[in-house]
Amino acid sequence: MAASLRALDRPRSLSDQTYVALRDQLRSGRFSSGRLLPEASLAAQLGVSRTPVREALLRLACEGLLAPAGRSFIRPTLSRADVDEIYEVRLLLEPEAARQVARQLRGRTRLKPVREHLATMVDAHAAGDTEAFIEANDAYRAAWLALVPNGRLLRSIELYADHVRYLRLLTLDDRATQKVVIRGLKRLTAAFAAGKPGEAAGAMRSHLGEAKRILRETLELEENGDGEHDV
């Protein structure tokens, strides 16, 4: 029997680095809907050849985060029907992930980052600091997802959340929306701390339902040319 081989350590490929950089730009909302993303321009900005950019764009298109547009790609404009489909999938995945976290959580020290980021969100809301609120919201999400034991479930969640993640810039600058988010995440955190899987799943389901409602209302206002939003 042949001796087993140890996997070689190697740095992340240039294609992977390009993919991560472009995905982060998409997540942040820096690429607006309908904007063309030409290979040559992106390659020049990133200081790489067009090959890793092309590979990264194709990968992002396969994930549904970009759409072909002639010989280039664009960020697709999401309709309310698209939002409904995305949240239908998220409502299947994320309550189960929350259930798993609450079920396997042992030792409250593992919840410390989750609680700290929630406290930062509360403070940022009180101070009227939208940028800090959004950063803490992202950090809270990363902290609880880091506790999900099923890696395949986690990857699916991240993919579909990325489809609407950039739209948080349209909603999280609204103080009423921030209050809804804080209320939902307090309920979720309490369920995690109590180790109650059913309550955690229910809290996540309710939280996503509110997020979907607010996002659909915001998109409707955007379509009608009205920039104001009340929850």
C-alpha positions, -999 to 999 in steps of 0.1 A, spaced: 0 0 0 14 34 -10 24 58 17 -2 86 24 7 120 12 4 152 32 -13 181 15 11 208 4 7 243 19 4 268 -9 -7 304 -11 -42 313 -24 -41 314 -62 -43 347 -81 -77 337 -95 -90 331 -59 -76 364 -47 -93 382 -76 -125 364 -69 -125 374 -32 -117 410 -41 -145 413 -66 -170 395 -43 -161 419 -15 -168 448 -39 -201 433 -48 -210 428 -12 -202 463 -3 -224 478 -30 -195 496 -47 -206 480 -81 -241 494 -87 -268 474 -105 -266 475 -142 -230 487 -142 -207 470 -168 -176 453 -154 -151 451 -182 -122 427 -178 -95 452 -189 -105 479 -165 -108 456 -135 -75 440 -143 -58 474 -144 -73 484 -111 -63 451 -94 -28 450 -110 -33 416 -126 -37 401 -160 -72 396 -176 -71 358 -171 -77 357 -133 -103 385 -137 -121 365 -164 -121 334 -142 -133 353 -112 -162 370 -132 -173 336 -146 -173 321 -111 -194 350 -98 -218 346 -127 -222 309 -120 -231 319 -84 -258 343 -98 -240 374 -84 -233 387 -119 -251 384 -153 -236 382 -188 -239 414 -208 -224 410 -243 -187 404 -238 -188 418 -202 -208 413 -170 -232 434 -149 -246 432 -115 -282 422 -121 -310 445 -109 -331 425 -84 -369 427 -87 -393 421 -59 -399 386 -74 -361 380 -71 -362 390 -35 -391 367 -28 -372 337 -43 -340 345 -25 -357 348 9 -377 316 2 -343 298 1 -329 318 30 -360 309 51 -352 272 44 -316 274 53 -310 299 81 -335 288 107 -320 253 105 -285 268 109 -298 287 140 -313 255 153 -280 237 149 -261 265 167 -285 265 197 -284 227 198 -247 223 199 -237 253 219 -219 244 250 -203 270 272 -215 306 271 -180 319 263 -185 310 227 -213 335 225 -191 363 237 -183 378 202 -220 376 193 -230 395 224 -202 421 220 -212 428 184 -249 432 194 -239 456 221 -219 476 195 -250 477 173 -271 491 202 -245 517 210 -241 527 173 -279 531 170 -280 553 201 -252 574 187 -268 577 153 -236 561 137 -249 542 106 -215 531 94 -206 516 128 -241 500 130 -236 483 96 -201 471 105 -213 457 138 -242 440 120 -218 423 96 -196 413 125 -226 398 144 -236 378 114 -201 365 109 -198 356 146 -230 335 147 -223 318 113 -189 308 126 -208 286 151 -227 267 124 -214 231 125 -225 221 90 -200 235 65 -221 228 34 -251 245 50 -229 275 58 -216 278 23 -252 278 9 -263 304 34 -234 327 25 -241 324 -13 -278 334 -11 -272 361 15 -246 376 -8 -273 381 -35 -290 408 -13 -262 418 11 -253 449 -8 -289 461 -5 -285 466 33 -271 500 24 -306 510 13 -322 499 46 -298 500 75 -294 538 74 -330 540 86 -333 543 124 -366 525 126 -352 496 106 -322 495 130 -346 491 159 -363 462 142 -329 445 135 -318 450 171 -350 436 185 -348 405 162 -311 398 170 -317 402 208 -343 375 205 -320 353 185 -291 358 209 -313 350 239 -324 317 223 -287 308 216 -278 316 252 -307 294 265 -298 266 242 -333 263 228 -331 252 191 -368 257 184 -368 293 197 -336 300 178 -352 288 146 -383 308 152 -363 339 160 -344 336 128 -375 330 108 -391 361 122 -360 381 117 -357 371 80 -394 378 75 -389 414 88 -359 418 66 -377 406 35 -407 429 42 -385 460 47 -364 452 16 -395 447 -6 -409 480 7 -376 498 0 -374 484 -35 -409 495 -42 -401 530 -30 -370 530 -52 -390 519 -82 -415 548 -76 -387 573 -72 -394 579 -35 -363 579 -14 -380 579 20 -387 548 39 -406 541 71 -410 508 89 
